[in-house]
Amino acid sequence: DAGVIQSPRHEVTEMGQEVTLRCKLISGHNSLFWYRQTMMRGLELLIYFNNNVPIDDSGMPEDRFSAKMPNASFSTLKIQPSEPRDSAVYFCASRPLRGQGSGYTFGSGTRLTVV
Amino acid sequence: GNSVTQMEGPVTLSEEAFLTINCTYTATGYPSLFWYVQYPGEGLQLLLKATKADDKGSNKGFEATYRKETTSFHLEKGSVQVSDSAVYFCALAGSGGGADGLTFGKGTHLIIQP
C-alpha cells in the first residue's frame, strides 16, 4: 500500500488566493482526519470524517476553511481566501473506523506558505 | 476534555546516552496512548502504543509503560543513536478508541550528538 498521499508537498500562494489541499486515504480506511501543525500551537485537529460524513468540524478556524470527502478514498481541504496566518503544515491521517487503539497513518503533509 | 503534557525541548544528548521523555495525560475513562515520531520534512509515524493500564509498548529499542496511577506514558531508550534525532509526540485516543481524533502533546525535539 502506498500509504496516505498528500498533494502538493509545498504550496506558496499570495494572500487572497484560493488554496486546495488534497489527500488520498489508505485503501480500507474509512476515517479521515485533517490536522494543522504550527510552532505556536502544535498539532490541531481541524475536522474529521467517518464513512465520508463530516463528524466534527469544530476545529476549523474560520468559514474560510472548508473540507469535503466526495468519495471513500479522497478528501480536499480548501482555504478561500487565504491569509498569511494560514501558513502551516497541513497533515491528513486515516485509520480504520473500528479497532480499539488503532494508530493513525499520516501523510507527509503539505507545507503552505501564504505571502 | 482530554489533554497531553510532555516535557519541553529541545533535549540534547550524546550518542549512547539514556533517554527519557516525560508524558502525562488527562482523560476520562480508559484512553489508549501513543508515541509518534516526526523526522525532518516528513509526517508523523507511529512509534509504539499501549491500549490499557500496565501495558508496555516497544519498538526500535524504545519503550513506554501505561501507568494509570500516575497518568503517565514516559518514553525511554537505553542507548540513543544520532539517527534517533527527531521530534517525538505523545498522543491520546479517548475511550471511543480514537474514532474522534487523537490529542497530541506539543512535541519534544530530540537532538543526538555524535
Interface residues (C-beta under 8 A of the other chain):
Chain A: V4 S31 F33 G42 L43 L45 Y48 N50 I55 D56 F91 A93 R95 L97 R98 G99 Q100 G101 S102 G103 Y104 T105 F106 G107 S108 G109
Chain B: S32 F34 Y36 G41 E42 G43 L44 Q45 L46 K49 T51 F89 A93 G97 G98 A99 D100 G101 L102 T103 F104 G105 K106 G107
